């Protein structure tokens, strides 16, 4: 729920647009020398000298990307930053700045936006990024958040979706399917609450997967890890729409095929047990669930010795010639063509 009736409620109209921006951004600190001018002028001024710049943006819309009946605004602010930073790290870049724009309806008091920006501020601190601008506007329906992230690259360090070659190894960070199963638990508890508002759910057993949904983390550690290991991926993408969709993106952009092995897909025990409880196939959840924000990348086989013992990385397959197609190799050793069945914005 977006508010507690016992809490103070300050109407946004008491501050005005510029007063609101000043109020919400007063605690943001500047950490990067590349930030010359931040919030407070017509535009930010950045100076990256001889480095390459990456820019990405994401839009989060109430009722499409999040449900405020069970998503706390502080978590939403945090997540809105993280999902953008994940795209920067997927380019093998270091995130340095973000801008944040929000459109809100008059049902949101100032205190609600303070919670949202507290989450943004927490993410900025933890990921060491500067908030350098943004905008606020009124909305006729609900809450809309737009974040643009900016990052920097040393010369020739960028990694694209294109670049994978036959015989390259397919590697994934972390584990998959948790965010989707966390969403299933939250949706179930929402329906229970509708029937019995006095019911207090015990969600301790699901804390890992609920956190994967409400407060995901972007893998900035992997960019540093790969640099320390002296491994440069041949292609890379973040897993926002489901593993199968992202594998197919790499194959399409690199003009290759692949074999993805079902038995190699990393799953947390809580994901496996919750899939059994909901009677959902765990492989399908990992392939199509989305919102894990792990990194999927390919490396040359020559780099295998450098990563083989690393607990953060799992080799889940290998790249083949385009003519071989993209397949899931099941535990029964059958080959099933991969299909992208994950999140699609414009399908009902």
C-alpha positions in Angstrom: 0.0 0.0 0.0 1.3 3.5 -0.8 0.6 5.1 2.5 -0.2 4.7 6.2 -3.2 6.8 7.2 -1.6 7.6 10.5 1.5 9.1 8.9 1.9 12.7 8.0 0.8 13.5 4.5 2.2 16.6 2.7 0.6 17.5 -0.6 3.2 17.9 -3.4 1.6 21.2 -4.4 3.0 22.9 -1.2 6.5 22.6 -2.7 6.1 23.2 -6.4 8.3 21.5 -9.0 11.6 23.1 -8.3 11.1 23.0 -4.5 10.2 19.3 -4.8 13.4 18.6 -6.8 15.5 20.5 -4.3 13.9 18.7 -1.4 14.3 15.2 -2.8 17.9 15.6 -4.1 19.4 17.6 -1.2 21.2 14.6 0.2 22.9 13.4 -3.0 26.7 13.6 -2.8 29.2 13.8 -5.7 31.9 11.2 -5.8 33.4 11.2 -9.3 35.8 13.8 -10.8 34.0 13.3 -14.1 31.0 15.1 -12.6 31.8 18.8 -13.2 28.3 20.2 -12.6 25.4 18.2 -11.1 21.8 19.1 -10.1 21.0 22.7 -10.0 21.6 24.1 -13.5 19.9 23.6 -16.9 22.0 20.5 -17.5 24.7 18.5 -15.9 28.3 18.8 -17.1 30.5 15.7 -17.3 34.1 15.4 -18.4 35.4 11.9 -19.1 38.6 13.1 -20.9 39.8 10.3 -23.2 37.4 7.5 -22.0 34.5 6.1 -24.0 31.0 6.7 -22.6 28.0 4.3 -22.4 24.5 5.5 -21.9 21.3 3.5 -21.2 17.8 4.3 -20.0 14.9 2.3 -18.6 11.2 3.2 -17.9 9.2 1.7 -15.0 5.4 2.1 -15.2 3.0 1.4 -12.4 0.7 -1.5 -13.2 3.1 -2.7 -15.9 6.4 -3.2 -14.2 5.5 -3.0 -10.5 2.5 -3.3 -8.2 2.5 -0.9 -5.2 0.2 -3.2 -3.2 3.3 -5.2 -2.3 6.3 -3.2 -3.6 7.6 -0.8 -0.9 8.6 2.6 -2.5 12.1 2.5 -1.0 12.7 -0.9 -2.6 11.2 0.5 -5.9 13.6 3.4 -5.9 16.6 1.1 -5.3 15.5 -1.3 -8.0 14.9 1.5 -10.6 18.6 2.4 -10.2 19.9 -1.2 -10.2 18.1 -2.3 -13.4 19.9 0.5 -15.3 23.3 -0.1 -13.8 23.0 -3.8 -14.8 22.9 -2.6 -18.5 26.1 -0.6 -18.0 27.9 -3.5 -16.4 26.7 -5.7 -19.3 28.9 -3.5 -21.6 31.9 -4.2 -19.3 31.8 -0.6 -18.2 32.0 1.3 -14.9 28.8 3.1 -13.9 29.4 6.7 -12.8 26.2 8.9 -13.1 22.4 8.6 -13.3 19.5 10.9 -13.9 16.1 10.2 -12.4 12.8 11.5 -13.6 9.4 10.7 -12.0 5.8 11.4 -12.9 3.3 11.1 -10.0 -0.4 11.4 -9.5 -1.9 13.5 -6.7 -2.6 10.4 -4.6 1.1 10.4 -3.7 2.1 12.6 -0.8 5.6 14.1 -0.3 6.4 11.3 2.2 5.9 8.6 -0.4 8.4 10.3 -2.8 10.8 10.7 0.1 10.7 6.9 0.5 11.2 6.4 -3.2 14.3 8.8 -3.2 15.7 7.2 -0.1 15.9 3.9 -2.1 17.6 5.8 -5.0 20.0 7.4 -2.5 20.9 4.0 -1.0 21.6 2.5 -4.4 23.7 5.6 -5.4 25.8 5.1 -2.2 26.3 1.4 -2.6 27.2 1.5 -6.3 29.2 4.7 -6.0 27.4 6.7 -8.6 26.4 10.4 -8.8 22.8 11.5 -9.3 23.3 14.5 -11.6 19.8 15.4 -12.8 16.3 14.5 -13.6 12.7 15.9 -13.7 9.4 15.7 -11.9 6.0 15.9 -13.5 2.4 15.2 -12.7 0.7 12.0 -13.9 -3.0 11.4 -14.5 -2.8 7.7 -13.6 0.0 6.5 -11.4 3.8 6.5 -10.9 6.3 6.5 -13.8 10.0 6.3 -13.2 12.7 6.9 -15.9 16.3 6.4 -15.0 19.2 7.1 -17.4 22.6 5.6 -16.5 26.0 6.8 -17.7 29.3 4.8 -17.5 32.8 4.9 -18.7 35.2 2.6 -20.5 38.9 2.4 -21.1 39.8 2.2 -24.8 38.8 -1.1 -26.4 37.3 -2.6 -23.2 33.7 -2.5 -24.3 31.8 -5.8 -24.9 28.8 -6.0 -27.2 26.1 -8.6 -27.8 27.9 -9.4 -31.0 31.3 -11.1 -30.9 30.6 -14.7 -29.8 32.4 -17.3 -32.0 31.8 -21.1 -32.4 33.4 -23.1 -29.6 33.3 -20.1 -27.2 31.9 -21.1 -23.7 28.6 -19.7 -22.5 28.9 -18.5 -18.9 26.4 -17.1 -16.4 26.8 -15.4 -13.1 24.9 -16.3 -9.9 21.7 -18.3 -10.0 18.5 -17.9 -12.0 14.7 -18.0 -11.5 14.7 -16.4 -8.0 13.1 -13.1 -9.0 10.2 -14.8 -10.9 9.5 -17.2 -8.0 9.6 -14.3 -5.6 6.9 -12.6 -7.7 4.8 -15.7 -7.6 4.9 -15.7 -3.8 4.0 -12.0 -3.6 1.1 -12.4 -6.0 -0.2 -15.3 -4.0 0.0 -13.4 -0.8 -1.8 -10.4 -2.4 -4.7 -12.7 -3.3 -4.8 -14.1 0.2 -4.8 -10.6 1.6 -7.8 -9.7 -0.6 -9.8 -12.6 1.0 -8.6 -12.0 4.5 -7.0 -8.6 5.2 -6.2 -9.7 8.8 -3.9 -12.5 7.6 -0.3 -12.1 8.4 1.9 -14.2 6.1 5.0 -16.0 7.3 7.5 -15.3 4.4 10.7 -16.2 6.2 11.2 -19.3 4.0 10.9 -17.2 0.9 13.1 -14.3 2.0 15.8 -15.1 -0.7 13.5 -15.1 -3.7 11.4 -12.2 -2.4 14.6 -10.1 -2.1 15.6 -11.2 -5.6 12.3 -9.7 -6.8 12.0 -6.6 -4.7 15.7 -5.7 -4.2 17.8 -7.1 -7.0 21.5 -6.4 -7.2 23.5 -5.5 -10.4 26.7 -7.4 -10.9 29.3 -4.6 -10.8 31.6 -7.1 -9.1 31.8 -9.2 -12.2 33.4 -6.4 -14.3 36.2 -6.1 -11.8 36.5 -9.9 -11.4 36.9 -10.4 -15.1 39.5 -7.6 -15.3 41.4 -9.2 -12.4 41.3 -12.6 -14.1 42.4 -11.0 -17.4 39.4 -12.3 -19.1 37.6 -10.2 -21.7 34.2 -11.7 -22.8 33.6 -12.1 -26.5 30.0 -11.0 -26.0 27.8 -10.1 -23.0 24.2 -9.2 -22.0 22.3 -8.9 -18.7 19.5 -11.3 -17.9 16.4 -9.1 -17.6 14.0 -11.0 -19.8 14.9 -14.6 -19.1 17.8 -16.8 -20.0 16.4 -18.1 -23.2 15.7 -14.7 -24.6 19.1 -13.4 -23.7 20.9 -16.4 -25.2 19.0 -15.9 -28.4 20.0 -12.2 -28.4 23.6 -13.2 -28.3 23.2 -15.8 -31.0 21.3 -13.3 -33.3 23.8 -10.5 -32.8 26.8 -12.8 -33.1 25.3 -14.8 -36.0 25.9 -18.1 -34.3 24.1 -21.0 -32.7 24.5 -22.6 -29.3 23.9 -25.6 -27.0 22.6 -24.7 -23.6 22.7 -27.6 -21.1 19.7 -27.9 -18.8 21.7 -29.7 -16.1 24.2 -26.9 -15.9 21.7 -24.1 -15.2 22.4 -22.7 -11.7 19.3 -22.8 -9.4 19.2 -21.9 -5.7 17.6 -24.6 -3.4 14.8 -22.1 -2.5 14.0 -21.7 -6.2 13.8 -25.5 -6.6 11.6 -26.0 -3.5 9.2 -23.1 -4.4 8.9 -24.4 -8.0 7.8 -27.8 -6.5 5.3 -26.0 -4.2 3.8 -24.0 -7.1 4.0 -27.0 -9.4 6.2 -25.1 -11.9 9.1 -26.6 -13.9 12.3 -25.0 -12.6 14.0 -25.1 -15.9 11.2 -23.1 -17.5 11.4 -20.6 -14.7 15.1 -20.1 -15.3 14.7 -19.9 -19.0 11.7 -17.5 -19.1 11.3 -15.9 -15.7 13.4 -12.8 -16.1 14.5 -9.9 -13.7 17.4 -11.9 -12.3 19.9 -9.2 -13.5 22.7 -11.6 -13.7 25.3 -11.4 -16.5 25.4 -13.8 -19.5 28.6 -13.8 -21.5 30.8 -15.9 -23.8 34.6 -16.5 -23.5 37.2 -18.1 -25.6 38.1 -21.7 -24.5 41.6 -20.4 -24.0 40.3 -18.5 -20.9 38.6 -21.6 -19.4 41.5 -22.2 -16.9 41.1 -18.7 -15.5 37.4 -19.1 -14.5 36.9 -22.8 -14.0 37.1 -22.7 -10.2 35.3 -19.4 -9.6 32.1 -19.8 -7.5 30.5 -16.7 -9.1 30.6 -18.2 -12.6 28.9 -21.3 -14.2 29.6 -22.6 -17.7 26.2 -23.6 -19.0 26.9 -24.3 -22.7 28.9 -23.5 -25.8 28.6 -21.6 -29.0 28.1 -23.5 -32.3 27.9 -22.5 -36.0 24.8 -20.6 -37.0 23.5 -23.6 -39.0 23.3 -25.8 -35.8 20.7 -23.5 -34.3 20.1 -22.6 -30.7 19.1 -25.6 -28.5 18.4 -26.6 -25.0 20.1 -30.0 -24.3 17.8 -31.6 -21.7 18.8 -34.0 -18.9 17.5 -36.8 -21.1 20.0 -35.7 -23.8 17.3 -34.5 -26.2 17.7 -31.2 -28.1 14.9 -28.7 -27.9 15.0 -25.5 -30.0 15.2 -22.5 -27.7 12.3 -20.0 -27.8 12.1 -16.6 -26.2 9.0 -16.8 -24.0 9.9 -14.3 -21.3 8.8 -10.7 -20.7 7.4 -8.9 -23.7 6.3 -5.4 -23.2 3.7 -5.1 -25.9 1.9 -8.5 -25.5 -1.1 -8.8 -23.3 
